[in-house]
Amino acid sequence: MRKHINLYVNEYTTDLGENGRQAINTLFQKAKDAGLIKGELPESVFY
């Protein structure tokens, strides 16, 4: 597990920044547009 953490967890994965947050929001919107998500999108998926 430590190898995985060292390989994949970095500053970008712990804080996506504004570009990363917008990318996730775009992904959710595309999924909704494609019918993969029913109902309303969450206001935020970030803590």
PQR file of N, CA, C, O and H, with PARSE charges and radii, in Angstrom:
ATOM      1  N   MET A   1       0.818  -1.174   0.000 -0.4000 1.5000
ATOM      2  CA  MET A   1       0.000   0.000   0.000 -0.0000 2.0000
ATOM      3  C   MET A   1       0.874   1.254   0.000  0.5500 1.7000
ATOM      4  O   MET A   1       0.559   2.233  -0.678 -0.5500 1.4000
ATOM      5  N   ARG A   2       1.942   1.226   0.739 -0.4000 1.5000
ATOM      6  CA  ARG A   2       2.836   2.390   0.800 -0.0000 2.0000
ATOM      7  C   ARG A   2       3.401   2.712  -0.580  0.5500 1.7000
ATOM      8  O   ARG A   2       3.545   3.887  -0.917 -0.5500 1.4000
ATOM      9  H   ARG A   2       2.198   0.432   1.290  0.4000 1.0000
ATOM     10  N   LYS A   3       3.727   1.695  -1.392 -0.4000 1.5000
ATOM     11  CA  LYS A   3       4.228   1.927  -2.747 -0.0000 2.0000
ATOM     12  C   LYS A   3       3.186   2.647  -3.576  0.5500 1.7000
ATOM     13  O   LYS A   3       3.513   3.570  -4.322 -0.5500 1.4000
ATOM     14  H   LYS A   3       3.610   0.740  -1.118  0.4000 1.0000
ATOM     15  N   HIS A   4       1.914   2.228  -3.453 -0.4000 1.5000
ATOM     16  CA  HIS A   4       0.830   2.879  -4.182 -0.0000 2.0000
ATOM     17  C   HIS A   4       0.723   4.343  -3.774  0.5500 1.7000
ATOM     18  O   HIS A   4       0.632   5.229  -4.624 -0.5500 1.4000
ATOM     19  H   HIS A   4       1.649   1.479  -2.847  0.4000 1.0000
ATOM     20  N   ILE A   5       0.733   4.589  -2.475 -0.4000 1.5000
ATOM     21  CA  ILE A   5       0.628   5.964  -1.982 -0.0000 2.0000
ATOM     22  C   ILE A   5       1.787   6.802  -2.499  0.5500 1.7000
ATOM     23  O   ILE A   5       1.582   7.916  -2.981 -0.5500 1.4000
ATOM     24  H   ILE A   5       0.806   3.870  -1.784  0.4000 1.0000
ATOM     25  N   ASN A   6       2.994   6.277  -2.403 -0.4000 1.5000
ATOM     26  CA  ASN A   6       4.158   7.026  -2.868 -0.0000 2.0000
ATOM     27  C   ASN A   6       4.112   7.287  -4.370  0.5500 1.7000
ATOM     28  O   ASN A   6       4.603   8.313  -4.839 -0.5500 1.4000
ATOM     29  H   ASN A   6       3.160   5.372  -2.011  0.4000 1.0000
ATOM     30  N   LEU A   7       3.524   6.362  -5.122 -0.4000 1.5000
ATOM     31  CA  LEU A   7       3.480   6.504  -6.569 -0.0000 2.0000
ATOM     32  C   LEU A   7       2.382   7.460  -7.028  0.5500 1.7000
ATOM     33  O   LEU A   7       2.589   8.236  -7.961 -0.5500 1.4000
ATOM     34  H   LEU A   7       3.125   5.528  -4.741  0.4000 1.0000
ATOM     35  N   TYR A   8       1.214   7.412  -6.380 -0.4000 1.5000
ATOM     36  CA  TYR A   8       0.053   8.129  -6.912 -0.0000 2.0000
ATOM     37  C   TYR A   8      -0.428   9.324  -6.099  0.5500 1.7000
ATOM     38  O   TYR A   8      -1.142  10.169  -6.639 -0.5500 1.4000
ATOM     39  H   TYR A   8       1.046   6.782  -5.622  0.4000 1.0000
ATOM     40  N   VAL A   9      -0.071   9.426  -4.848 -0.4000 1.5000
ATOM     41  CA  VAL A   9      -0.533  10.547  -4.033 -0.0000 2.0000
ATOM     42  C   VAL A   9       0.522  11.634  -4.057  0.5500 1.7000
ATOM     43  O   VAL A   9       1.675  11.417  -3.684 -0.5500 1.4000
ATOM     44  H   VAL A   9       0.509   8.740  -4.410  0.4000 1.0000
ATOM     45  N   ASN A  10       0.100  12.814  -4.505 -0.4000 1.5000
ATOM     46  CA  ASN A  10       1.014  13.949  -4.562 -0.0000 2.0000
ATOM     47  C   ASN A  10       0.228  15.229  -4.279  0.5500 1.7000
ATOM     48  O   ASN A  10      -0.946  15.160  -3.915 -0.5500 1.4000
ATOM     49  H   ASN A  10      -0.836  12.991  -4.807  0.4000 1.0000
ATOM     50  N   GLU A  11       0.842  16.365  -4.438 -0.4000 1.5000
ATOM     51  CA  GLU A  11       0.191  17.638  -4.157 -0.0000 2.0000
ATOM     52  C   GLU A  11      -1.073  17.828  -5.006  0.5500 1.7000
ATOM     53  O   GLU A  11      -2.059  18.400  -4.542 -0.5500 1.4000
ATOM     54  H   GLU A  11       1.796  16.421  -4.734  0.4000 1.0000
ATOM     55  N   TYR A  12      -1.032  17.344  -6.255 -0.4000 1.5000
ATOM     56  CA  TYR A  12      -2.182  17.502  -7.140 -0.0000 2.0000
ATOM     57  C   TYR A  12      -3.358  16.650  -6.688  0.5500 1.7000
ATOM     58  O   TYR A  12      -4.505  17.083  -6.801 -0.5500 1.4000
ATOM     59  H   TYR A  12      -0.231  16.879  -6.632  0.4000 1.0000
ATOM     60  N   THR A  13      -3.105  15.458  -6.184 -0.4000 1.5000
ATOM     61  CA  THR A  13      -4.207  14.596  -5.770 -0.0000 2.0000
ATOM     62  C   THR A  13      -4.782  15.018  -4.419  0.5500 1.7000
ATOM     63  O   THR A  13      -5.928  14.686  -4.115 -0.5500 1.4000
ATOM     64  H   THR A  13      -2.174  15.106  -6.092  0.4000 1.0000
ATOM     65  N   THR A  14      -4.033  15.725  -3.621 -0.4000 1.5000
ATOM     66  CA  THR A  14      -4.574  16.183  -2.348 -0.0000 2.0000
ATOM     67  C   THR A  14      -5.253  17.538  -2.482  0.5500 1.7000
ATOM     68  O   THR A  14      -6.065  17.892  -1.628 -0.5500 1.4000
ATOM     69  H   THR A  14      -3.103  15.995  -3.868  0.4000 1.0000
ATOM     70  N   ASP A  15      -4.952  18.308  -3.521 -0.4000 1.5000
ATOM     71  CA  ASP A  15      -5.628  19.585  -3.794 -0.0000 2.0000
ATOM     72  C   ASP A  15      -5.640  19.793  -5.300  0.5500 1.7000
ATOM     73  O   ASP A  15      -4.631  20.165  -5.898 -0.5500 1.4000
ATOM     74  H   ASP A  15      -4.293  18.020  -4.215  0.4000 1.0000
ATOM     75  N   LEU A  16      -6.795  19.549  -5.902 -0.4000 1.5000
ATOM     76  CA  LEU A  16      -6.901  19.633  -7.364 -0.0000 2.0000
ATOM     77  C   LEU A  16      -6.776  21.048  -7.896  0.5500 1.7000
ATOM     78  O   LEU A  16      -6.437  21.247  -9.063 -0.5500 1.4000
ATOM     79  H   LEU A  16      -7.615  19.246  -5.416  0.4000 1.0000
ATOM     80  N   GLY A  17      -7.046  22.027  -7.057 -0.4000 1.5000
ATOM     81  CA  GLY A  17      -7.026  23.402  -7.520 -0.0000 2.0000
ATOM     82  C   GLY A  17      -8.278  23.693  -8.344  0.5500 1.7000
ATOM     83  O   GLY A  17      -9.114  22.813  -8.550 -0.5500 1.4000
ATOM     84  H   GLY A  17      -7.322  21.866  -6.110  0.4000 1.0000
ATOM     85  N   GLU A  18      -8.398  24.905  -8.803 -0.4000 1.5000
ATOM     86  CA  GLU A  18      -9.585  25.324  -9.551 -0.0000 2.0000
ATOM     87  C   GLU A  18      -9.733  24.563 -10.861  0.5500 1.7000
ATOM     88  O   GLU A  18     -10.846  24.183 -11.223 -0.5500 1.4000
ATOM     89  H   GLU A  18      -7.719  25.620  -8.636  0.4000 1.0000
ATOM     90  N   ASN A  19      -8.641  24.331 -11.581 -0.4000 1.5000
ATOM     91  CA  ASN A  19      -8.726  23.588 -12.842 -0.0000 2.0000
ATOM     92  C   ASN A  19      -9.221  22.165 -12.620  0.5500 1.7000
ATOM     93  O   ASN A  19     -10.037  21.663 -13.393 -0.5500 1.4000
ATOM     94  H   ASN A  19      -7.736  24.640 -11.287  0.4000 1.0000
ATOM     95  N   GLY A  20      -8.741  21.525 -11.588 -0.4000 1.5000
ATOM     96  CA  GLY A  20      -9.164  20.165 -11.284 -0.0000 2.0000
ATOM     97  C   GLY A  20     -10.621  20.105 -10.873  0.5500 1.7000
ATOM     98  O   GLY A  20     -11.349  19.202 -11.289 -0.5500 1.4000
ATOM     99  H   GLY A  20      -8.077  21.933 -10.960  0.4000 1.0000
ATOM    100  N   ARG A  21     -11.058  21.066 -10.053 -0.4000 1.5000
ATOM    101  CA  ARG A  21     -12.463  21.106  -9.639 -0.0000 2.0000
ATOM    102  C   ARG A  21     -13.371  21.329 -10.846  0.5500 1.7000
ATOM    103  O   ARG A  21     -14.423  20.700 -10.955 -0.5500 1.4000
ATOM    104  H   ARG A  21     -10.467  21.799  -9.716  0.4000 1.0000
ATOM    105  N   GLN A  22     -12.974  22.210 -11.741 -0.4000 1.5000
ATOM    106  CA  GLN A  22     -13.774  22.455 -12.940 -0.0000 2.0000
ATOM    107  C   GLN A  22     -13.815  21.211 -13.825  0.5500 1.7000
ATOM    108  O   GLN A  22     -14.849  20.920 -14.426 -0.5500 1.4000
ATOM    109  H   GLN A  22     -12.119  22.721 -11.652  0.4000 1.0000
ATOM    110  N   ALA A  23     -12.726  20.483 -13.914 -0.4000 1.5000
ATOM    111  CA  ALA A  23     -12.694  19.252 -14.708 -0.0000 2.0000
ATOM    112  C   ALA A  23     -13.668  18.222 -14.147  0.5500 1.7000
ATOM    113  O   ALA A  23     -14.373  17.562 -14.910 -0.5500 1.4000
ATOM    114  H   ALA A  23     -11.885  20.719 -13.426  0.4000 1.0000
ATOM    115  N   ILE A  24     -13.719  18.077 -12.834 -0.4000 1.5000
ATOM    116  CA  ILE A  24     -14.645  17.134 -12.205 -0.0000 2.0000
ATOM    117  C   ILE A  24     -16.084  17.572 -12.449  0.5500 1.7000
ATOM    118  O   ILE A  24     -16.941  16.743 -12.755 -0.5500 1.4000
ATOM    119  H   ILE A  24     -13.146  18.614 -12.214  0.4000 1.0000
ATOM    120  N   ASN A  25     -16.356  18.861 -12.317 -0.4000 1.5000
ATOM    121  CA  ASN A  25     -17.705  19.365 -12.579 -0.0000 2.0000
ATOM    122  C   ASN A  25     -18.108  19.122 -14.028  0.5500 1.7000
ATOM    123  O   ASN A  25     -19.254  18.763 -14.297 -0.5500 1.4000
ATOM    124  H   ASN A  25     -15.661  19.535 -12.069  0.4000 1.0000
ATOM    125  N   THR A  26     -17.186  19.312 -14.960 -0.4000 1.5000
ATOM    126  CA  THR A  26     -17.452  19.052 -16.375 -0.0000 2.0000
ATOM    127  C   THR A  26     -17.742  17.571 -16.599  0.5500 1.7000
ATOM    128  O   THR A  26     -18.652  17.224 -17.352 -0.5500 1.4000
ATOM    129  H   THR A  26     -16.255  19.604 -14.742  0.4000 1.0000
ATOM    130  N   LEU A  27     -16.980  16.702 -15.953 -0.4000 1.5000
ATOM    131  CA  LEU A  27     -17.202  15.265 -16.062 -0.0000 2.0000
ATOM    132  C   LEU A  27     -18.603  14.892 -15.574  0.5500 1.7000
ATOM    133  O   LEU A  27     -19.302  14.118 -16.229 -0.5500 1.4000
ATOM    134  H   LEU A  27     -16.240  16.984 -15.341  0.4000 1.0000
ATOM    135  N   PHE A  28     -19.015  15.436 -14.432 -0.4000 1.5000
ATOM    136  CA  PHE A  28     -20.359  15.172 -13.927 -0.0000 2.0000
ATOM    137  C   PHE A  28     -21.423  15.660 -14.911  0.5500 1.7000
ATOM    138  O   PHE A  28     -22.406  14.960 -15.155 -0.5500 1.4000
ATOM    139  H   PHE A  28     -18.448  16.064 -13.900  0.4000 1.0000
ATOM    140  N   GLN A  29     -21.238  16.843 -15.473 -0.4000 1.5000
ATOM    141  CA  GLN A  29     -22.218  17.384 -16.407 -0.0000 2.0000
ATOM    142  C   GLN A  29     -22.310  16.527 -17.666  0.5500 1.7000
ATOM    143  O   GLN A  29     -23.408  16.286 -18.169 -0.5500 1.4000
ATOM    144  H   GLN A  29     -20.440  17.412 -15.275  0.4000 1.0000
ATOM    145  N   LYS A  30     -21.186  16.070 -18.173 -0.4000 1.5000
ATOM    146  CA  LYS A  30     -21.196  15.201 -19.360 -0.0000 2.0000
ATOM    147  C   LYS A  30     -21.888  13.879 -19.057  0.5500 1.7000
ATOM    148  O   LYS A  30     -22.615  13.351 -19.897 -0.5500 1.4000
ATOM    149  H   LYS A  30     -20.294  16.265 -17.765  0.4000 1.0000
ATOM    150  N   ALA A  31     -21.666  13.345 -17.866 -0.4000 1.5000
ATOM    151  CA  ALA A  31     -22.328  12.100 -17.474 -0.0000 2.0000
ATOM    152  C   ALA A  31     -23.833  12.311 -17.384  0.5500 1.7000
ATOM    153  O   ALA A  31     -24.601  11.447 -17.808 -0.5500 1.4000
ATOM    154  H   ALA A  31     -21.075  13.775 -17.183  0.4000 1.0000
ATOM    155  N   LYS A  32     -24.264  13.439 -16.843 -0.4000 1.5000
ATOM    156  CA  LYS A  32     -25.693  13.748 -16.758 -0.0000 2.0000
ATOM    157  C   LYS A  32     -26.282  13.905 -18.155  0.5500 1.7000
ATOM    158  O   LYS A  32     -27.353  13.370 -18.442 -0.5500 1.4000
ATOM    159  H   LYS A  32     -23.641  14.140 -16.499  0.4000 1.0000
ATOM    160  N   ASP A  33     -25.590  14.632 -19.022 -0.4000 1.5000
ATOM    161  CA  ASP A  33     -26.059  14.838 -20.395 -0.0000 2.0000
ATOM    162  C   ASP A  33     -26.189  13.520 -21.149  0.5500 1.7000
ATOM    163  O   ASP A  33     -27.050  13.382 -22.017 -0.5500 1.4000
ATOM    164  H   ASP A  33     -24.719  15.067 -18.789  0.4000 1.0000
ATOM    165  N   ALA A  34     -25.343  12.561 -20.823 -0.4000 1.5000
ATOM    166  CA  ALA A  34     -25.368  11.248 -21.476 -0.0000 2.0000
ATOM    167  C   ALA A  34     -26.391  10.306 -20.836  0.5500 1.7000
ATOM    168  O   ALA A  34     -26.570   9.174 -21.285 -0.5500 1.4000
ATOM    169  H   ALA A  34     -24.643  12.673 -20.117  0.4000 1.0000
ATOM    170  N   GLY A  35     -27.059  10.784 -19.783 -0.4000 1.5000
ATOM    171  CA  GLY A  35     -28.068   9.960 -19.123 -0.0000 2.0000
ATOM    172  C   GLY A  35     -27.511   8.988 -18.100  0.5500 1.7000
ATOM    173  O   GLY A  35     -28.223   8.096 -17.640 -0.5500 1.4000
ATOM    174  H   GLY A  35     -26.914  11.703 -19.417  0.4000 1.0000
ATOM    175  N   LEU A  36     -26.259   9.150 -17.743 -0.4000 1.5000
ATOM    176  CA  LEU A  36     -25.640   8.255 -16.765 -0.0000 2.0000
ATOM    177  C   LEU A  36     -25.960   8.643 -15.327  0.5500 1.7000
ATOM    178  O   LEU A  36     -25.858   7.823 -14.414 -0.5500 1.4000
ATOM    179  H   LEU A  36     -25.680   9.876 -18.116  0.4000 1.0000
ATOM    180  N   ILE A  37     -26.346   9.897 -15.137 -0.4000 1.5000
ATOM    181  CA  ILE A  37     -26.721  10.391 -13.814 -0.0000 2.0000
ATOM    182  C   ILE A  37     -28.160  10.877 -13.911  0.5500 1.7000
ATOM    183  O   ILE A  37     -28.493  11.706 -14.758 -0.5500 1.4000
ATOM    184  H   ILE A  37     -26.429  10.563 -15.879  0.4000 1.0000
ATOM    185  N   LYS A  38     -28.990  10.362 -13.052 -0.4000 1.5000
ATOM    186  CA  LYS A  38     -30.395  10.758 -13.011 -0.0000 2.0000
ATOM    187  C   LYS A  38     -30.587  11.818 -11.928  0.5500 1.7000
ATOM    188  O   LYS A  38     -29.886  11.803 -10.917 -0.5500 1.4000
ATOM    189  H   LYS A  38     -28.720   9.688 -12.364  0.4000 1.0000
ATOM    190  N   GLY A  39     -31.512  12.718 -12.129 -0.4000 1.5000
ATOM    191  CA  GLY A  39     -31.810  13.732 -11.125 -0.0000 2.0000
ATOM    192  C   GLY A  39     -30.815  14.881 -11.174  0.5500 1.7000
ATOM    193  O   GLY A  39     -30.098  15.084 -12.154 -0.5500 1.4000
ATOM    194  H   GLY A  39     -32.082  12.730 -12.951  0.4000 1.0000
ATOM    195  N   GLU A  40     -30.803  15.607 -10.095 -0.4000 1.5000
ATOM    196  CA  GLU A  40     -29.948  16.790 -10.008 -0.0000 2.0000
ATOM    197  C   GLU A  40     -28.515  16.423  -9.652  0.5500 1.7000
ATOM    198  O   GLU A  40     -28.261  15.452  -8.939 -0.5500 1.4000
ATOM    199  H   GLU A  40     -31.385  15.443  -9.299  0.4000 1.0000
ATOM    200  N   LEU A  41     -27.592  17.215 -10.160 -0.4000 1.5000
ATOM    201  CA  LEU A  41     -26.188  17.044  -9.791 -0.0000 2.0000
ATOM    202  C   LEU A  41     -25.976  17.600  -8.386  0.5500 1.7000
ATOM    203  O   LEU A  41     -26.683  18.521  -7.978 -0.5500 1.4000
ATOM    204  H   LEU A  41     -27.798  18.004 -10.739  0.4000 1.0000
ATOM    205  N   PRO A  42     -25.027  17.062  -7.650 -0.5600 1.5000
ATOM    206  CA  PRO A  42     -24.741  17.610  -6.325  0.2800 2.0000
ATOM    207  C   PRO A  42     -24.165  19.016  -6.467  0.5500 1.7000
ATOM    208  O   PRO A  42     -23.496  19.329  -7.452 -0.5500 1.4000
ATOM    209  N   GLU A  43     -24.430  19.847  -5.483 -0.4000 1.5000
ATOM    210  CA  GLU A  43     -23.860  21.199  -5.512 -0.0000 2.0000
ATOM    211  C   GLU A  43     -22.349  21.151  -5.521  0.5500 1.7000
ATOM    212  O   GLU A  43     -21.688  21.924  -6.215 -0.5500 1.4000
ATOM    213  H   GLU A  43     -24.974  19.593  -4.683  0.4000 1.0000
ATOM    214  N   SER A  44     -21.817  20.235  -4.742 -0.4000 1.5000
ATOM    215  CA  SER A  44     -20.364  20.091  -4.669 -0.0000 2.0000
ATOM    216  C   SER A  44     -20.024  18.666  -4.249  0.5500 1.7000
ATOM    217  O   SER A  44     -20.725  18.070  -3.430 -0.5500 1.4000
ATOM    218  H   SER A  44     -22.354  19.608  -4.179  0.4000 1.0000
ATOM    219  N   VAL A  45     -18.972  18.133  -4.797 -0.4000 1.5000
ATOM    220  CA  VAL A  45     -18.478  16.831  -4.377 -0.0000 2.0000
ATOM    221  C   VAL A  45     -17.191  16.996  -3.584  0.5500 1.7000
ATOM    222  O   VAL A  45     -16.550  16.014  -3.208 -0.5500 1.4000
ATOM    223  H   VAL A  45     -18.403  18.617  -5.462  0.4000 1.0000
ATOM    224  N   PHE A  46     -16.825  18.228  -3.338 -0.4000 1.5000
ATOM    225  CA  PHE A  46     -15.582  18.530  -2.631 -0.0000 2.0000
ATOM    226  C   PHE A  46     -15.876  18.911  -1.199  0.5500 1.7000
ATOM    227  O   PHE A  46     -16.904  19.519  -0.899 -0.5500 1.4000
ATOM    228  H   PHE A  46     -17.345  19.025  -3.643  0.4000 1.0000
ATOM    229  N   TYR A  47     -14.975  18.551  -0.334 -0.4000 1.5000
ATOM    230  CA  TYR A  47     -15.133  18.876   1.081 -0.0000 2.0000
ATOM    231  C   TYR A  47     -14.575  20.238   1.374  0.5500 1.7000
ATOM    232  O   TYR A  47     -14.618  20.688   2.519 -0.5500 1.4000
ATOM    233  H   TYR A  47     -14.140  18.057  -0.578  0.4000 1.0000
TER
END
